[in-house]
Amino acid sequence: MPINLKEVDGVPIRPRHKATCHCGAVELELSLPDGLVDVRRCDCSLCRRRGAIVASVPLSGINIIKGNQHLKLYQFNTKTAQHFFCANCGIYTHHQRRSNPAQYGFNVACLDGINPLKIEGIPTYDGVNHPVDRPR
């Protein structure tokens, strides 16, 4: 069951919410009129290692305010998903999804004022048995 949130631990999710990497070199503005949508974890090989809690936005829902030159791309396996991280501090900020290329997943921990560790009951999506890998 998807988790959608308008606030985390009493902190409201703003319709336009700033997100940054740790060092501040990368700054994003996220369009979140419905709050955090489809909050989740994933158990694929990359997500298990980075441990991020993510939520979803359409491709038009992320605006890079500054630091585009600091964003580095990481791809693996089918090279469909595009995972972005700050080259200075190493923080994962967002990725274009393999399961739905019309969406970005973004690192909830990058949102100003939001502590994702206060979110309870986060579902884990099965990234090991990815739907795109299933026989048709």
Buried (B, 14 or more C-beta within 10 A) or exposed (E): EEBEBEEBEEEEBBEEBBBBBEBEBBBBBBBBEEBBBBBBBBEBEBBEEBEBBBBBBEEEBBEBEEBEEBBEEEBEEEEBBBBBBBBBBEBBBBBBBBBBEEBBBBBBBBBEEBEBEEBEEBEEBEBEEBEEEEEE
